[in-house]
Amino acid sequence: PNADQAGEQWRPQAHYTPQKNWMNDPNGLVYYDGEYHMFYQYNPEGSDWGNMSWGHAVSKDLVHWEELGVAIPHTSQYGVFSGSAVIDTKNTSGLGSPDNPAMVAVWTRADVGGNQSQSLAYSTDRGRSWRRFSGNPVIPNDGRKDFRDPKVFWHEDSKAWIMIVSAGDHVSLFRSTDLKAWSHASDFGQGIGSHAAVWECPDLFPLTDSSDGRTRWVMTLSVGANEETAGSTAQYFIGDFDGSVFFPEDRDTRFTDVGQDFYAAQSFEHVEGRRVWMAWLGNWNYPYSLPTGDWRGEMSIPRELSLTTIGGKRTLVQNPIPELDALRGRATDLSGLKATDTVTALGSGRTVEIDLTLDVSHASEAWLGLARGTVDGKTQEVRVGVDISAGTLYLDRTDGGLTQVDGKDEGTTTDFALRRQTQYRPTGSTVRLHLYLDRSSLEVFVDDGATVGSLLVFTAPSCQEIVLGAKGTATITSGSLTPLA
């Protein structure tokens, strides 16, 4: 641990954080030769945003990460903004060889003057050292203010590399056969979805809908800080993709996460048989002054993605990856515990997994109070609850200890103490809650991942209690509380 103990008390155990300095978006998530690679936006020189470079960590199991050095550093002329990475197995680029394919990073060169363009770097030693491509930029800027965050993947049906890149109020799609020469294929997004702020960090991937067996394409992207959603957020679209054009199957606006702190999610490339993604647990309303000392920024847990139809609407489902089970300590059985117009103690801990099924047939409201305790005579806690009478699910940190933080602009402050809610009706009379509380963050998976909420948590570290509360009677029909090591 660092000498800065103030920061260490917030450092999560089951989420990736850099040893020190600033981190935000995950970049270049890719699997190769037995290793998962996670690159990320990183400031090698301090704990505030700036000097954007690609940091790098590797893992054999997506759970235990080894931090490596800076992969692609910034220069005095430009920052190395977000992007993605692929393994050029067929050596289409000529940057590697068929026997030793190049790992190719596609990233946004952000010039000091503001110009943004798409560039390549490549590695032939499993991501340990990187060379910038001599022909950069591979896609120059044609006059757009916002032109960044390329996600690249191989599209087998049309035998081409596809790039989806954000372009302000829409995304642009490009095609290439060699990763070097790109042609514009189509644009998507104007007039559809949430346009509360700039679009960023797009992704595009196929998933099979488990309810009808059809393969659909999911386009995900993040939406910058705005008043409408009390900060930055993320959304997704479902449709078809023919190698050039994305066709949405409806015009619904679907938010990816009902919490406050889930941004810039990106999925891993070259992982066979499943689609896993991670995001930065943060919000562009207030990332600069969180109390974590000389490290800043944490990743979400990796989540496995699937599609299903719920209530006639195709829905992106997210669940914790099974590899996280390796962190489990000894579980405490919560079955049979209940609360009637009061709160009932369930246990304690700040690095725990809770998985329970709640019978709310005799309750008008039920909630879990987490990271709870008394500080200076006041209760601090973060709540996850369902208000059955109002038809809502909520995540609430209005009593979370931290009330205001410095905002995005110098001299501004932003409310950190907030409550986020979404429409929700229990299936039958039961609510399934599966959550990870990890010192400074909370991720909640409701009803097997049909609804997900992420929230940063800064109640005092001494706040360790976990309770069940209810108006009426709420009963845990089955469930457990498990410390994570």
Kinemage of the C-alpha trace (Angstrom):
@kinemage 1
@onewidth
@group {chain A} dominant
@subgroup {mainchain}
@vectorlist {calphas} color= white
{ca pro a 1} P 0.000 0.000 0.000
{ca asn a 2} L 0.996 3.611 -0.505
{ca ala a 3} L 1.965 5.879 2.340
{ca asp a 4} L -1.248 7.757 1.593
{ca gln a 5} L -3.531 5.841 3.944
{ca ala a 6} L -6.394 8.258 3.328
{ca gly a 7} L -6.560 6.939 -0.215
{ca glu a 8} L -5.989 3.314 0.731
{ca gln a 9} L -9.100 3.126 2.912
{ca trp a 10} L -11.173 3.644 -0.242
{ca arg a 11} L -9.237 1.287 -2.493
{ca pro a 12} L -11.511 -1.561 -3.654
{ca gln a 13} L -10.397 -5.183 -3.407
{ca ala a 14} L -12.386 -6.741 -6.262
{ca his a 15} L -12.108 -3.870 -8.770
{ca tyr a 16} L -9.104 -2.712 -10.739
{ca thr a 17} L -7.431 0.524 -9.666
{ca pro a 18} L -4.045 1.923 -10.683
{ca gln a 19} L -1.437 1.945 -7.929
{ca lys a 20} L -1.353 5.723 -8.277
{ca asn a 21} L -2.448 8.559 -10.595
{ca trp a 22} L -5.553 9.212 -12.681
{ca met a 23} L -7.448 6.557 -14.673
{ca asn a 24} L -10.683 6.725 -16.662
{ca asp a 25} L -12.002 4.913 -19.780
{ca pro a 26} L -11.059 1.281 -20.402
{ca asn a 27} L -9.321 0.974 -23.793
{ca gly a 28} L -8.180 -1.884 -25.996
{ca leu a 29} L -9.813 -4.725 -24.084
{ca val a 30} L -8.528 -7.825 -25.836
{ca tyr a 31} L -7.679 -11.478 -25.123
{ca tyr a 32} L -4.527 -13.010 -26.540
{ca asp a 33} L -2.367 -16.033 -25.762
{ca gly a 34} L -3.889 -16.764 -22.355
{ca glu a 35} L -3.997 -13.148 -21.173
{ca tyr a 36} L -6.706 -10.536 -20.887
{ca his a 37} L -5.323 -7.095 -21.676
{ca met a 38} L -6.864 -3.968 -20.230
{ca phe a 39} L -5.515 -0.650 -21.438
{ca tyr a 40} L -6.994 2.545 -20.051
{ca gln a 41} L -6.853 6.308 -20.116
{ca tyr a 42} L -4.070 7.212 -17.718
{ca asn a 43} L -2.155 10.252 -16.527
{ca pro a 44} L 1.403 9.072 -15.770
{ca glu a 45} L 2.154 12.390 -14.075
{ca gly a 46} L -0.638 13.011 -11.590
{ca ser a 47} L -4.011 12.216 -10.058
{ca asp a 48} L -5.986 14.688 -12.182
{ca trp a 49} L -7.079 14.277 -15.800
{ca gly a 50} L -4.326 15.245 -18.239
{ca asn a 51} L -1.330 13.931 -20.213
{ca met a 52} L -3.634 11.228 -21.559
{ca ser a 53} L -1.751 8.018 -22.282
{ca trp a 54} L -2.601 4.330 -22.405
{ca gly a 55} L -1.955 2.538 -19.127
{ca his a 56} L -1.850 -1.271 -19.228
{ca ala a 57} L -2.699 -4.231 -17.023
{ca val a 58} L -2.949 -7.963 -17.716
{ca ser a 59} L -4.848 -10.823 -16.108
{ca lys a 60} L -5.256 -14.555 -16.582
{ca asp a 61} L -8.742 -14.628 -15.013
{ca leu a 62} L -10.251 -11.111 -15.357
{ca val a 63} L -10.125 -10.826 -11.557
{ca his a 64} L -6.481 -10.584 -10.499
{ca trp a 65} L -4.668 -7.879 -12.480
{ca glu a 66} L -0.993 -7.062 -12.856
{ca glu a 67} L -0.282 -3.417 -13.634
{ca leu a 68} L 2.349 -2.933 -16.319
{ca gly a 69} L 4.026 0.269 -17.474
{ca val a 70} L 2.548 2.894 -19.758
{ca ala a 71} L 1.900 1.277 -23.140
{ca ile a 72} L 1.428 4.325 -25.389
{ca pro a 73} L 2.595 7.589 -23.799
{ca his a 74} L 1.412 11.069 -24.733
{ca thr a 75} L 3.782 13.457 -26.485
{ca ser a 76} L 4.221 17.213 -26.236
{ca gln a 77} L 2.140 17.508 -29.429
{ca tyr a 78} L -0.805 15.235 -28.613
{ca gly a 79} L -2.644 13.051 -26.117
{ca val a 80} L -3.400 9.381 -26.722
{ca phe a 81} L -7.168 9.267 -26.253
{ca ser a 82} L -9.503 6.280 -26.065
{ca gly a 83} L -9.688 3.428 -28.554
{ca ser a 84} L -9.554 -0.326 -28.918
{ca ala a 85} L -7.237 -3.208 -29.810
{ca val a 86} L -7.423 -6.266 -32.054
{ca ile a 87} L -5.228 -9.239 -32.880
{ca asp a 88} L -4.429 -9.192 -36.596
{ca thr a 89} L -4.380 -12.993 -36.873
{ca lys a 90} L -4.343 -13.010 -40.703
{ca asn a 91} L -1.610 -10.314 -40.783
{ca thr a 92} L -3.837 -8.149 -42.989
{ca ser a 93} L -1.842 -5.081 -41.943
{ca gly a 94} L 1.596 -6.541 -42.523
{ca leu a 95} L 2.577 -5.140 -39.118
{ca gly a 96} L 3.278 -8.611 -37.742
{ca ser a 97} L 3.582 -12.018 -39.351
{ca pro a 98} L 1.252 -15.019 -39.701
{ca asp a 99} L 3.326 -16.806 -37.045
{ca asn a 100} L 3.430 -13.793 -34.735
{ca pro a 101} L 0.398 -11.585 -35.407
{ca ala a 102} L 0.485 -7.978 -34.283
{ca met a 103} L -1.685 -6.651 -31.504
{ca val a 104} L -2.942 -3.444 -33.100
{ca ala a 105} L -4.190 -0.523 -31.021
{ca val a 106} L -6.496 1.957 -32.729
{ca trp a 107} L -6.651 5.225 -30.809
{ca thr a 108} L -7.519 8.868 -31.092
{ca arg a 109} L -4.671 11.315 -31.508
{ca ala a 110} L -5.861 14.461 -29.699
{ca asp a 111} L -3.645 17.343 -30.779
{ca val a 112} L -2.859 20.147 -28.361
{ca gly a 113} L -4.820 22.451 -30.686
{ca gly a 114} L -7.930 20.257 -30.366
{ca asn a 115} L -7.849 18.348 -33.649
{ca gln a 116} L -8.843 14.665 -33.243
{ca ser a 117} L -7.876 11.889 -35.680
{ca gln a 118} L -7.519 8.080 -35.651
{ca ser a 119} L -4.103 6.443 -35.367
{ca leu a 120} L -2.482 3.026 -34.947
{ca ala a 121} L 0.203 1.539 -32.747
{ca tyr a 122} L 1.269 -2.091 -32.777
{ca ser a 123} L 3.024 -4.686 -30.657
{ca thr a 124} L 4.585 -8.024 -31.613
{ca asp a 125} L 5.593 -9.015 -28.069
{ca arg a 126} L 2.219 -9.617 -26.416
{ca gly a 127} L 1.561 -5.964 -25.740
{ca arg a 128} L 4.766 -5.319 -23.797
{ca ser a 129} L 6.255 -2.757 -26.188
{ca trp a 130} L 4.615 -0.552 -28.798
{ca arg a 131} L 5.525 1.226 -32.001
{ca arg a 132} L 3.436 3.944 -33.592
{ca phe a 133} L 2.488 3.316 -37.214
{ca ser a 134} L 4.503 5.532 -39.588
{ca gly a 135} L 1.416 6.323 -41.695
{ca asn a 136} L -0.652 7.950 -38.916
{ca pro a 137} L -3.284 9.256 -38.908
{ca val a 138} L -5.126 6.446 -40.706
{ca ile a 139} L -8.313 8.561 -40.641
{ca pro a 140} L -7.610 12.307 -40.589
{ca asn a 141} L -10.181 14.741 -39.255
{ca asp a 142} L -12.443 16.192 -41.957
{ca gly a 143} L -13.498 19.199 -39.906
{ca arg a 144} L -15.406 17.603 -37.011
{ca lys a 145} L -15.024 18.997 -33.500
{ca asp a 146} L -15.591 15.604 -31.850
{ca phe a 147} L -14.079 12.596 -33.612
{ca arg a 148} L -12.808 9.990 -31.168
{ca asp a 149} L -12.923 6.626 -29.368
{ca pro a 150} L -12.638 4.130 -32.269
{ca lys a 151} L -13.821 0.581 -31.586
{ca val a 152} L -12.541 -1.903 -34.173
{ca phe a 153} L -13.523 -5.538 -34.792
{ca trp a 154} L -13.360 -8.104 -37.589
{ca his a 155} L -16.655 -8.708 -39.406
{ca glu a 156} L -16.427 -12.225 -40.796
{ca asp a 157} L -19.544 -12.067 -43.015
{ca ser a 158} L -18.171 -9.198 -45.100
{ca lys a 159} L -14.477 -10.051 -44.551
{ca ala a 160} L -13.482 -6.603 -43.307
{ca trp a 161} L -12.381 -4.663 -40.272
{ca ile a 162} L -15.112 -2.365 -38.983
{ca met a 163} L -14.500 0.823 -37.017
{ca ile a 164} L -17.260 2.616 -35.108
{ca val a 165} L -16.168 6.051 -33.923
{ca ser a 166} L -18.019 8.840 -32.126
{ca ala a 167} L -18.637 12.046 -34.042
{ca gly a 168} L -20.454 14.414 -31.709
{ca asp a 169} L -24.185 13.774 -32.032
{ca his a 170} L -23.795 10.489 -33.941
{ca val a 171} L -21.385 7.676 -34.722
{ca ser a 172} L -19.605 6.987 -38.016
{ca leu a 173} L -18.791 3.532 -39.386
{ca phe a 174} L -15.711 2.806 -41.503
{ca arg a 175} L -14.438 -0.315 -43.297
{ca ser a 176} L -10.932 -1.581 -44.022
{ca thr a 177} L -9.258 -4.753 -45.263
{ca asp a 178} L -5.846 -3.949 -43.772
{ca leu a 179} L -6.447 -1.666 -40.712
{ca lys a 180} L -4.541 1.096 -42.529
{ca ala a 181} L -6.764 2.340 -45.371
{ca trp a 182} L -10.331 3.099 -44.288
{ca ser a 183} L -13.471 4.038 -46.196
{ca his a 184} L -16.540 5.695 -44.708
{ca ala a 185} L -19.503 3.308 -44.731
{ca ser a 186} L -22.371 5.009 -42.913
{ca asp a 187} L -23.513 7.241 -40.041
{ca phe a 188} L -26.004 6.481 -37.309
{ca gly a 189} L -27.673 8.276 -34.460
{ca gln a 190} L -28.961 11.690 -35.400
{ca gly a 191} L -32.511 12.022 -34.098
{ca ile a 192} L -32.572 8.722 -32.205
{ca gly a 193} L -31.831 7.957 -28.557
{ca ser a 194} L -30.684 10.399 -25.901
{ca his a 195} L -28.902 13.481 -27.174
{ca ala a 196} L -28.537 15.158 -23.804
{ca ala a 197} L -24.794 15.565 -24.492
{ca val a 198} L -21.954 14.451 -26.756
{ca trp a 199} L -21.807 10.768 -27.706
{ca glu a 200} L -18.614 8.922 -26.725
{ca cys a 201} L -17.008 5.484 -26.499
{ca pro a 202} L -19.177 3.441 -28.904
{ca asp a 203} L -19.119 -0.338 -29.234
{ca leu a 204} L -20.911 -2.718 -31.601
{ca phe a 205} L -21.209 -6.476 -31.205
{ca pro a 206} L -23.540 -9.422 -31.907
{ca leu a 207} L -25.528 -11.242 -29.211
{ca thr a 208} L -28.063 -14.043 -29.514
{ca asp a 209} L -31.442 -13.349 -27.935
{ca ser a 210} L -32.016 -16.274 -25.585
{ca ser a 211} L -35.796 -15.919 -25.894
{ca asp a 212} L -36.009 -16.424 -29.675
{ca gly a 213} L -32.553 -17.627 -30.755
{ca arg a 214} L -32.045 -14.689 -33.142
{ca thr a 215} L -28.698 -12.953 -33.419
{ca arg a 216} L -28.987 -9.212 -33.037
{ca trp a 217} L -26.406 -6.442 -32.988
{ca val a 218} L -26.065 -4.218 -29.945
{ca met a 219} L -24.661 -0.704 -30.262
{ca thr a 220} L -23.613 0.867 -26.980
{ca leu a 221} L -22.313 4.335 -26.256
{ca ser a 222} L -21.901 6.857 -23.465
{ca val a 223} L -23.495 10.297 -23.152
{ca gly a 224} L -21.449 13.116 -21.623
{ca ala a 225} L -22.277 15.192 -18.547
{ca asn a 226} L -25.640 16.937 -18.725
{ca glu a 227} L -28.387 18.238 -16.442
{ca glu a 228} L -31.076 15.959 -17.873
{ca thr a 229} L -29.473 12.815 -16.392
{ca ala a 230} L -27.681 14.593 -13.494
{ca gly a 231} L -24.303 13.844 -15.059
{ca ser a 232} L -22.987 11.472 -17.684
{ca thr a 233} L -24.737 8.217 -18.585
{ca ala a 234} L -24.800 5.392 -21.140
{ca gln a 235} L -27.328 3.977 -23.608
{ca tyr a 236} L -27.712 1.221 -26.182
{ca phe a 237} L -29.593 0.302 -29.339
{ca ile a 238} L -30.562 -3.111 -30.717
{ca gly a 239} L -30.758 -3.916 -34.409
{ca asp a 240} L -29.075 -5.498 -37.407
{ca phe a 241} L -25.696 -4.827 -38.988
{ca asp a 242} L -24.764 -5.821 -42.547
{ca gly a 243} L -21.099 -4.801 -42.471
{ca ser a 244} L -21.814 -1.227 -43.496
{ca val a 245} L -25.064 0.019 -41.973
{ca phe a 246} L -26.679 -0.448 -38.549
{ca phe a 247} L -30.481 -0.786 -38.729
{ca pro a 248} L -32.213 -0.249 -35.346
{ca glu a 249} L -35.200 -2.485 -34.757
{ca asp a 250} L -37.030 0.254 -32.838
{ca arg a 251} L -36.540 3.848 -31.736
{ca asp a 252} L -36.614 3.198 -27.989
{ca thr a 253} L -34.154 4.952 -25.701
{ca arg a 254} L -32.578 2.309 -23.488
{ca phe a 255} L -30.215 3.275 -20.676
{ca thr a 256} L -27.471 0.805 -19.848
{ca asp a 257} L -27.266 1.475 -16.119
{ca val a 258} L -29.822 3.041 -13.781
{ca gly a 259} L -27.163 4.268 -11.355
{ca gln a 260} L -24.847 7.234 -11.608
{ca asp a 261} L -21.375 5.855 -12.219
{ca phe a 262} L -20.980 3.631 -15.283
{ca tyr a 263} L -19.221 5.167 -18.281
{ca ala a 264} L -17.203 4.316 -21.388
{ca ala a 265} L -17.975 0.589 -21.274
{ca gln a 266} L -16.062 -1.498 -23.779
{ca ser a 267} L -16.258 -5.201 -24.564
{ca phe a 268} L -13.331 -7.581 -24.956
{ca glu a 269} L -12.361 -8.684 -28.443
{ca his a 270} L -11.201 -12.226 -29.280
{ca val a 271} L -12.961 -13.884 -26.334
{ca glu a 272} L -14.604 -17.022 -27.683
{ca gly a 273} L -18.145 -17.934 -26.750
{ca arg a 274} L -19.116 -14.956 -24.636
{ca arg a 275} L -19.195 -11.169 -24.565
{ca val a 276} L -17.664 -9.520 -21.486
{ca trp a 277} L -17.337 -5.814 -20.838
{ca met a 278} L -16.057 -3.356 -18.269
{ca ala a 279} L -16.594 0.356 -17.661
{ca trp a 280} L -15.122 3.216 -15.688
{ca leu a 281} L -17.046 3.643 -12.438
{ca gly a 282} L -17.291 7.393 -12.623
{ca asn a 283} L -19.248 10.383 -13.796
{ca trp a 284} L -18.048 13.455 -15.680
{ca asn a 285} L -19.997 15.698 -13.278
{ca tyr a 286} L -17.512 15.132 -10.454
{ca pro a 287} L -14.429 13.017 -11.149
{ca tyr a 288} L -11.774 15.486 -10.072
{ca ser a 289} L -12.031 15.727 -6.302
{ca leu a 290} L -13.125 12.363 -4.960
{ca pro a 291} L -11.351 11.622 -1.659
{ca thr a 292} L -9.131 8.769 -2.864
{ca gly a 293} L -5.793 10.484 -2.438
{ca asp a 294} L -3.044 9.895 -5.000
{ca trp a 295} L -4.973 7.310 -7.043
{ca arg a 296} L -8.180 8.179 -8.859
{ca gly a 297} L -10.542 5.995 -10.840
{ca glu a 298} L -11.739 2.392 -10.659
{ca met a 299} L -13.115 -0.069 -13.178
{ca ser a 300} L -16.389 -1.924 -12.850
{ca ile a 301} L -16.298 -5.624 -12.291
{ca pro a 302} L -16.293 -7.484 -15.618
{ca arg a 303} L -19.853 -8.283 -16.676
{ca glu a 304} L -21.079 -10.978 -19.011
{ca leu a 305} L -23.635 -9.736 -21.524
{ca ser a 306} L -26.666 -11.455 -22.955
{ca leu a 307} L -29.936 -10.521 -24.653
{ca thr a 308} L -33.442 -11.537 -23.772
{ca thr a 309} L -36.972 -10.255 -24.294
{ca ile a 310} L -38.692 -8.952 -21.174
{ca gly a 311} L -42.262 -7.680 -21.349
{ca gly a 312} L -42.113 -7.704 -25.135
{ca lys a 313} L -38.957 -5.539 -25.190
{ca arg a 314} L -35.528 -6.800 -26.130
{ca thr a 315} L -33.204 -6.067 -23.216
{ca leu a 316} L -29.458 -6.146 -22.620
{ca val a 317} L -28.767 -8.337 -19.581
{ca gln a 318} L -25.585 -7.901 -17.518
{ca asn a 319} L -24.277 -10.279 -14.865
{ca pro a 320} L -21.069 -10.598 -12.848
{ca ile a 321} L -18.639 -13.021 -14.489
{ca pro a 322} L -18.409 -16.418 -12.718
{ca glu a 323} L -14.640 -15.960 -12.242
{ca leu a 324} L -15.468 -13.530 -9.410
{ca asp a 325} L -16.594 -16.520 -7.318
{ca ala a 326} L -12.888 -17.163 -6.638
{ca leu a 327} L -12.907 -14.145 -4.289
{ca arg a 328} L -15.607 -15.552 -2.030
{ca gly a 329} L -14.939 -16.181 1.617
{ca arg a 330} L -17.315 -17.985 3.963
{ca ala a 331} L -20.957 -17.116 3.328
{ca thr a 332} L -23.543 -16.257 5.978
{ca asp a 333} L -27.027 -17.615 5.285
{ca leu a 334} L -29.657 -14.871 5.349
{ca ser a 335} L -32.664 -17.096 4.581
{ca gly a 336} L -35.702 -16.389 6.718
{ca leu a 337} L -34.629 -12.969 7.980
{ca lys a 338} L -37.340 -10.358 7.729
{ca ala a 339} L -38.103 -6.730 8.501
{ca thr a 340} L -41.517 -5.359 9.549
{ca asp a 341} L -41.731 -1.549 9.683
{ca thr a 342} L -38.160 -1.495 10.968
{ca val a 343} L -34.600 -2.403 10.034
{ca thr a 344} L -33.047 -5.809 10.695
{ca ala a 345} L -29.291 -6.380 10.867
{ca leu a 346} L -27.972 -8.721 8.162
{ca gly a 347} L -24.262 -8.462 8.950
{ca ser a 348} L -21.373 -6.166 8.205
{ca gly a 349} L -18.562 -5.528 5.754
{ca arg a 350} L -17.392 -3.114 3.076
{ca thr a 351} L -16.110 -5.733 0.612
{ca val a 352} L -19.009 -8.141 0.273
{ca glu a 353} L -21.236 -9.944 -2.193
{ca ile a 354} L -24.932 -10.137 -1.324
{ca asp a 355} L -27.258 -12.387 -3.284
{ca leu a 356} L -30.833 -12.717 -2.100
{ca thr a 357} L -34.434 -13.196 -3.102
{ca leu a 358} L -36.876 -10.927 -1.321
{ca asp a 359} L -40.591 -11.594 -0.849
{ca val a 360} L -42.309 -8.201 -0.941
{ca ser a 361} L -45.915 -9.404 -1.167
{ca his a 362} L -46.657 -7.791 2.228
{ca ala a 363} L -44.539 -4.655 1.823
{ca ser a 364} L -45.114 -1.262 0.230
{ca glu a 365} L -41.351 -0.615 0.260
{ca ala a 366} L -38.224 -2.650 1.001
{ca trp a 367} L -34.553 -1.738 0.951
{ca leu a 368} L -31.027 -2.737 1.815
{ca gly a 369} L -29.041 -0.209 3.825
{ca leu a 370} L -25.336 -0.628 3.008
{ca ala a 371} L -22.076 0.874 4.251
{ca arg a 372} L -24.156 2.077 7.190
{ca gly a 373} L -23.056 3.602 10.461
{ca thr a 374} L -23.271 6.613 12.740
{ca val a 375} L -20.856 9.495 12.253
{ca asp a 376} L -21.103 12.574 14.494
{ca gly a 377} L -24.577 11.516 15.599
{ca lys a 378} L -25.903 11.128 12.039
{ca thr a 379} L -26.635 7.928 10.141
{ca gln a 380} L -24.682 7.455 6.941
{ca glu a 381} L -25.746 4.794 4.462
{ca val a 382} L -26.400 4.005 0.823
{ca arg a 383} L -29.735 2.391 0.011
{ca val a 384} L -30.887 0.047 -2.726
{ca gly a 385} L -34.628 -0.332 -2.608
{ca val a 386} L -37.924 -0.986 -4.290
{ca asp a 387} L -40.925 1.233 -3.672
{ca ile a 388} L -43.679 -1.159 -4.658
{ca ser a 389} L -46.447 1.406 -4.205
{ca ala a 390} L -44.666 3.932 -6.462
{ca gly a 391} L -43.439 1.309 -8.941
{ca thr a 392} L -39.775 2.281 -8.657
{ca leu a 393} L -36.355 0.819 -8.006
{ca tyr a 394} L -33.884 3.272 -6.489
{ca leu a 395} L -30.247 3.754 -5.520
{ca asp a 396} L -29.920 6.460 -2.889
{ca arg a 397} L -26.816 8.081 -1.414
{ca thr a 398} L -28.441 11.259 -0.077
{ca asp a 399} L -27.189 10.175 3.380
{ca gly a 400} L -23.920 8.918 1.892
{ca gly a 401} L -21.597 11.178 3.848
{ca leu a 402} L -20.160 13.015 0.846
{ca thr a 403} L -22.568 15.770 -0.160
{ca gln a 404} L -20.787 18.002 -2.679
{ca val a 405} L -17.703 17.657 -4.831
{ca asp a 406} L -15.853 19.920 -7.215
{ca gly a 407} L -17.497 19.963 -10.606
{ca lys a 408} L -16.131 19.791 -14.102
{ca asp a 409} L -15.406 23.520 -14.318
{ca glu a 410} L -13.097 25.401 -11.981
{ca gly a 411} L -14.905 26.812 -8.982
{ca thr a 412} L -18.145 24.840 -9.460
{ca thr a 413} L -19.584 22.264 -7.115
{ca thr a 414} L -21.842 19.350 -7.912
{ca asp a 415} L -24.293 17.474 -5.730
{ca phe a 416} L -22.870 14.069 -4.923
{ca ala a 417} L -25.703 13.233 -2.514
{ca leu a 418} L -28.364 12.048 -4.919
{ca arg a 419} L -30.993 9.428 -5.578
{ca arg a 420} L -31.454 7.712 -8.921
{ca gln a 421} L -34.592 5.748 -9.689
{ca thr a 422} L -36.252 3.897 -12.530
{ca gln a 423} L -39.661 2.365 -13.157
{ca tyr a 424} L -39.829 -1.144 -11.729
{ca arg a 425} L -42.419 -3.783 -10.950
{ca pro a 426} L -41.464 -7.022 -9.181
{ca thr a 427} L -41.980 -10.276 -11.069
{ca gly a 428} L -44.750 -11.846 -9.074
{ca ser a 429} L -44.002 -10.713 -5.518
{ca thr a 430} L -40.272 -11.370 -5.458
{ca val a 431} L -37.207 -9.208 -6.098
{ca arg a 432} L -33.812 -10.766 -6.779
{ca leu a 433} L -30.916 -8.561 -5.662
{ca his a 434} L -27.324 -9.540 -6.407
{ca leu a 435} L -24.790 -6.906 -5.478
{ca tyr a 436} L -21.137 -6.185 -4.916
{ca leu a 437} L -20.186 -3.571 -2.332
{ca asp a 438} L -16.465 -2.883 -2.472
{ca arg a 439} L -15.347 -0.059 -0.176
{ca ser a 440} L -15.976 2.864 -2.533
{ca ser a 441} L -18.370 1.343 -5.056
{ca leu a 442} L -21.643 -0.535 -5.338
{ca glu a 443} L -22.889 -2.557 -8.320
{ca val a 444} L -26.421 -3.942 -8.196
{ca phe a 445} L -27.850 -6.630 -10.500
{ca val a 446} L -31.642 -6.876 -10.207
{ca asp a 447} L -33.702 -9.875 -11.346
{ca asp a 448} L -30.798 -11.786 -12.893
{ca gly a 449} L -29.257 -8.735 -14.524
{ca ala a 450} L -32.321 -7.338 -16.293
{ca thr a 451} L -31.695 -4.031 -14.503
{ca val a 452} L -28.271 -2.887 -13.324
{ca gly a 453} L -27.193 0.077 -11.235
{ca ser a 454} L -23.703 1.350 -10.345
{ca leu a 455} L -22.872 3.897 -7.674
{ca leu a 456} L -19.740 5.249 -6.041
{ca val a 457} L -19.936 5.049 -2.239
{ca phe a 458} L -18.135 7.380 0.163
{ca thr a 459} L -19.769 6.866 3.517
{ca ala a 460} L -17.088 6.881 6.215
{ca pro a 461} L -14.923 3.716 6.164
{ca ser a 462} L -16.151 2.950 9.697
{ca cys a 463} L -19.672 2.509 8.263
{ca gln a 464} L -19.797 -1.271 7.925
{ca glu a 465} L -23.371 -2.299 8.819
{ca ile a 466} L -25.753 -3.976 6.375
{ca val a 467} L -29.484 -3.931 7.142
{ca leu a 468} L -32.824 -4.874 5.620
{ca gly a 469} L -35.569 -2.282 5.971
{ca ala a 470} L -39.255 -2.346 5.093
{ca lys a 471} L -42.595 -0.616 5.253
{ca gly a 472} L -44.821 -3.587 5.906
{ca thr a 473} L -43.024 -6.937 5.932
{ca ala a 474} L -40.207 -7.983 3.620
{ca thr a 475} L -38.785 -11.501 3.947
{ca ile a 476} L -35.571 -12.967 2.562
{ca thr a 477} L -36.745 -16.284 1.157
{ca ser a 478} L -33.182 -17.303 0.301
{ca gly a 479} L -29.872 -15.536 0.256
{ca ser a 480} L -26.356 -15.103 1.522
{ca leu a 481} L -23.805 -12.465 2.536
{ca thr a 482} L -20.254 -13.338 1.507
{ca pro a 483} L -17.038 -11.459 2.277
{ca leu a 484} L -14.709 -11.028 -0.694
{ca ala a 485} L -10.981 -11.483 -0.272
